[in-house]
Amino acid sequence: MARDAISTLTGSATDGTQTHVTGTTVGTKRGLDVVVIGGSPIADLNWDALDVQQTSSIVDTYLFYTGGLAGTLVATCTVTYTDSSKDNLNTVLWT
């Protein structure tokens, strides 16, 4: 199965950095890597478990935990697509 690189660059953040989202597609599956030029939103985050949920047809939610899946939730990444095909990102929100 072919692997295709995907990439997008968004506008400037308040400190002058730009958010760069990259990933890889394998068939209909997509891997998402988030790098913020000048610092990642999870650069200083300690986590050891990840729960990925399809919370709707256009939203995937990534829950980061420390202490395993039964441990403490330390970050959430909500990825929203423009439609259920998930071909195009709409927003990526870190909390």
Secondary structure by P-SEA (a helix, b strand, c coil): cbbbbbbcccccccccbbbbbbbcccccbbbbbbbcccccccccccccbbbbbcccccbbbbbbbcccccccccbbbbbbccccccccccccccc
